[in-house]
């Protein structure tokens, strides 16, 4: 037995109302959306700045490590007495 067209329409409207209620509970209002946008924008800008600064920081760390290795190698090549023999 098929449903009455009026009952089908009523069922569909009930489903739409339930979907709208769910969307209202899970959606942000305008102020919440603005705050979320500010947070996300600030995080993206911070990540972009970190990405820009990273090559210089890495280069500085590599140079410091190279200098430390050179000092260690130099100190290791000097005899205990402090004089190098030819």
TAWOCOR-V303215 format. One record per residue. SS is DSSP state (helix for helix, strand for strand, loop for the rest). PHI is phi as a letter, one per 20 degrees, with the letter a starting at -180 (* if undefined). Layout:
SS | PHI
SS | PHI
This chain:
loop | *
loop | e
loop | f
loop | f
helix | g
helix | f
helix | f
helix | f
helix | f
helix | f
helix | f
helix | f
helix | f
helix | f
helix | f
helix | f
helix | f
helix | f
helix | f
helix | f
helix | f
helix | f
helix | f
helix | f
helix | f
helix | d
loop | e
loop | e
loop | e
helix | f
helix | f
helix | f
helix | f
helix | f
helix | f
helix | f
helix | f
helix | f
helix | f
helix | f
helix | f
helix | f
helix | f
helix | f
helix | f
helix | f
helix | f
helix | f
helix | f
helix | f
helix | f
helix | f
helix | f
helix | g
helix | g
helix | f
helix | f
helix | f
helix | f
helix | f
helix | f
helix | f
helix | f
helix | f
helix | f
helix | f
helix | f
helix | f
helix | f
helix | f
helix | f
helix | f
helix | f
helix | f
helix | f
helix | f
helix | e
loop | e
loop | f
loop | g
loop | f
loop | n
loop | d
loop | e
loop | e
loop | f
